[in-house]
Amino acid sequence: MPSALPVRLLIIVPAWNEEQTLPSVIAEIQAALPDADILVVNDGSTDRTVEVARAAGATVLDLPINLGVGGAMRAGYKYALRASYEATVQLDADGQHDPGEVMTLFTKMQASNADVVIGARFAGKGEYATRGPRRWTMKLLAVTLSRVARTRLTDTTSGFKACNRTAIRLFAANYPAEYLGDTVESLVIAARAGLTVRQVGVGMRPRAGGRPSHSPIKAAVFLGRAVLALVIALSRPTEPLAAEVQS
């Protein structure tokens, strides 16, 4: 059943060559969240991503080159800021994120007075599992970022994320475009700016189609790049405090 939204909400869907999955993803968002607006950020796709997104009824922000998820999301946050949205939710174009869980994120945001809420795969809900180097890496990231954010985080690489107006303003100016910057580094930026970060358990689904950004064969590479991303994030200077961001 559709749910009434507590705020003016923009669903941001970064998409790179996702013509196969986008129509069903957009239809599912419209069914679950009829009052939300949908922005597809086309990240330099070479297929019909733009055409199918517009045909499905979404607004499209068409980037001329591929910037990666971080660059696409930064463009989305800039759009949300200029259009005066009160909140955003990042929802992937591959069908893994369930639009029906968006209200779960907002319930947690309101209950904890949070600025950023992560939809976490490893928080007691769903059957999503990892193994090997990827699992070890995620545990290392979770332990480290839990200390930075001063809250228990179990899934720091989740792209399913809700932000309020304060976080939108911060991310429109500071969202990192590097590999894993959209997840790991963005959480460091938010925590160091004084924002409150929380998580809530959600169920995740298998990809409905398209190409994954990395294959299981590259799990060991993921370990090295994730650690590097964490080191870079922790070495960067502190961003403005939340009070300054709100002005």
C-alpha positions in Angstrom: 0.0 0.0 0.0 1.3 3.5 -0.8 2.4 5.5 2.2 2.0 9.2 2.9 5.3 11.0 2.9 6.3 13.2 5.9 8.4 15.6 3.7 8.8 16.7 0.1 10.9 13.9 -1.2 13.2 13.3 -4.2 14.2 9.8 -5.1 17.6 9.9 -6.8 18.4 7.0 -9.1 21.9 7.0 -10.5 21.9 4.9 -13.7 24.6 3.7 -16.0 23.4 1.5 -18.9 20.3 0.3 -17.0 17.7 0.3 -19.8 16.7 -3.2 -18.9 15.8 -2.6 -15.2 14.8 1.1 -15.1 11.1 0.8 -16.3 10.2 -1.7 -13.6 12.2 0.2 -10.9 10.5 3.5 -11.7 7.1 1.8 -11.8 7.7 0.2 -8.4 8.7 3.6 -6.9 5.6 5.2 -8.4 3.4 2.5 -6.9 5.0 2.6 -3.4 5.6 6.4 -3.2 3.1 8.2 -5.5 3.8 11.6 -3.8 7.6 11.4 -4.4 9.4 12.9 -7.4 11.9 10.7 -9.3 15.2 11.9 -10.7 17.2 9.6 -12.8 20.8 10.8 -13.2 22.0 9.3 -16.4 25.7 8.7 -15.9 27.0 8.8 -19.4 25.1 5.7 -20.6 25.5 4.4 -24.1 22.2 2.5 -24.2 18.6 3.7 -24.0 18.7 4.6 -20.3 17.5 8.2 -21.0 14.7 7.2 -23.3 13.2 4.5 -21.1 13.5 6.7 -17.9 11.6 9.6 -19.6 9.0 7.2 -21.1 8.4 5.8 -17.6 7.7 9.3 -16.2 10.9 10.2 -14.4 12.8 13.5 -14.7 16.2 12.9 -16.2 19.5 14.7 -15.5 21.7 13.7 -18.4 25.4 13.7 -17.7 27.6 13.9 -20.9 30.3 11.5 -19.5 30.5 8.7 -17.0 31.4 10.2 -13.5 30.7 7.1 -11.4 28.0 6.8 -8.7 29.6 9.5 -6.5 29.6 12.1 -9.3 26.1 11.2 -10.4 24.8 11.5 -6.8 26.6 14.8 -6.3 24.7 16.1 -9.3 21.5 14.7 -7.8 22.1 16.5 -4.5 22.8 19.8 -6.3 19.5 19.4 -8.2 17.6 18.6 -4.9 19.2 21.6 -3.2 18.3 24.0 -5.9 14.7 22.6 -6.2 14.3 23.0 -2.4 13.5 19.3 -1.6 13.4 18.5 2.1 14.8 15.0 1.8 16.3 12.6 -0.7 16.6 8.8 -1.0 19.3 7.2 -3.2 17.8 4.1 -4.8 19.8 2.0 -7.2 18.6 1.4 -10.8 19.4 -2.3 -10.7 16.4 -3.3 -8.6 18.3 -4.3 -5.5 16.6 -1.6 -3.3 13.0 -2.1 -2.4 11.0 1.2 -2.6 8.7 -0.2 0.0 11.5 0.1 2.5 11.8 3.9 2.0 9.3 4.6 4.8 11.4 2.4 7.1 14.3 4.8 6.6 12.1 7.8 7.3 10.6 6.2 10.4 14.2 5.7 11.7 15.1 9.3 10.7 12.2 10.7 12.7 12.7 8.5 15.7 16.4 9.2 16.0 16.5 12.7 14.7 19.1 11.6 12.2 20.4 13.6 9.2 21.5 10.5 7.3 19.9 7.0 7.5 21.5 4.0 5.9 19.4 1.0 4.7 21.7 -1.7 6.1 21.9 -5.3 4.7 23.6 -6.8 7.8 21.3 -5.5 10.6 19.0 -8.4 11.3 16.7 -8.2 8.3 16.9 -10.1 5.0 19.3 -12.9 3.9 22.0 -10.9 2.0 25.4 -12.4 2.7 29.0 -11.9 1.6 32.1 -14.1 2.1 35.9 -14.0 1.7 37.8 -10.8 1.3 34.6 -8.8 0.7 33.2 -9.9 4.0 36.5 -9.1 5.9 36.6 -5.7 4.2 33.0 -4.8 5.2 33.7 -5.8 8.8 36.8 -3.6 8.9 34.9 -0.7 7.4 32.0 -1.2 9.8 34.2 -1.2 12.9 36.2 1.9 11.8 33.3 4.0 10.7 31.2 3.1 13.7 33.9 4.8 15.8 34.0 7.8 13.5 30.2 8.2 13.4 29.8 7.2 17.1 27.1 4.8 16.4 26.9 1.1 15.4 27.1 0.6 11.7 27.1 -2.8 10.0 26.8 -1.9 6.3 28.9 1.1 5.3 28.9 0.3 1.6 25.1 0.4 1.2 23.9 2.8 -1.4 20.4 2.8 0.0 20.5 6.1 1.9 18.1 8.8 3.1 19.2 12.4 3.7 17.5 15.4 5.2 17.9 19.0 4.1 21.1 19.5 6.1 22.7 16.5 4.6 21.6 17.5 1.1 23.3 20.9 1.5 26.5 19.3 2.7 26.6 16.6 0.0 25.8 19.1 -2.8 29.1 20.8 -2.1 31.3 17.9 -0.8 30.1 14.6 -2.1 33.1 12.5 -3.2 33.3 11.0 -6.7 36.1 8.5 -6.0 35.5 4.7 -5.9 33.6 3.9 -2.7 33.5 7.7 -1.9 29.8 7.7 -2.3 29.5 5.3 0.6 32.6 5.1 2.8 33.9 8.6 2.4 30.5 10.3 2.4 29.8 8.8 5.9 33.1 10.2 7.2 32.3 13.7 5.7 28.8 13.6 7.3 30.1 12.5 10.8 32.9 15.1 10.8 30.5 17.8 9.8 28.5 17.1 12.9 25.6 15.3 11.2 23.9 12.4 12.9 24.2 9.1 11.0 22.1 6.1 11.8 21.2 2.8 10.2 18.1 0.6 9.9 17.8 -3.0 8.7 16.3 -3.5 5.3 16.0 -6.4 2.9 18.0 -6.3 -0.3 17.2 -8.2 -3.5 19.4 -9.7 -6.3 20.2 -7.5 -9.3 17.3 -7.6 -11.8 19.6 -7.1 -14.7 22.4 -5.0 -16.2 26.1 -5.2 -15.5 27.5 -5.1 -11.9 30.2 -2.5 -11.2 32.6 -5.3 -10.0 32.7 -9.0 -10.3 33.3 -11.6 -7.6 36.7 -12.3 -9.2 37.8 -8.9 -8.1 37.1 -9.4 -4.4 40.7 -9.1 -3.4 41.0 -5.9 -5.4 38.0 -4.6 -3.6 39.8 -5.1 -0.3 42.7 -3.0 -1.3 40.7 -0.2 -2.8 38.3 -0.1 0.1 41.1 0.3 2.6 42.6 3.0 0.4 39.3 4.8 0.3 39.1 4.7 4.0 42.6 6.1 4.5 41.8 8.9 2.1 38.6 9.7 3.8 40.2 9.8 7.3 43.1 12.0 6.1 40.9 14.7 4.6 40.2 17.9 6.5 37.0 18.2 8.5 34.1 19.7 6.7 32.0 22.6 8.0 29.9 22.0 11.1 26.2 21.2 10.6 25.2 24.6 11.9 27.3 26.3 9.2 26.0 23.9 6.5 22.4 24.9 7.3 23.0 28.6 6.7 
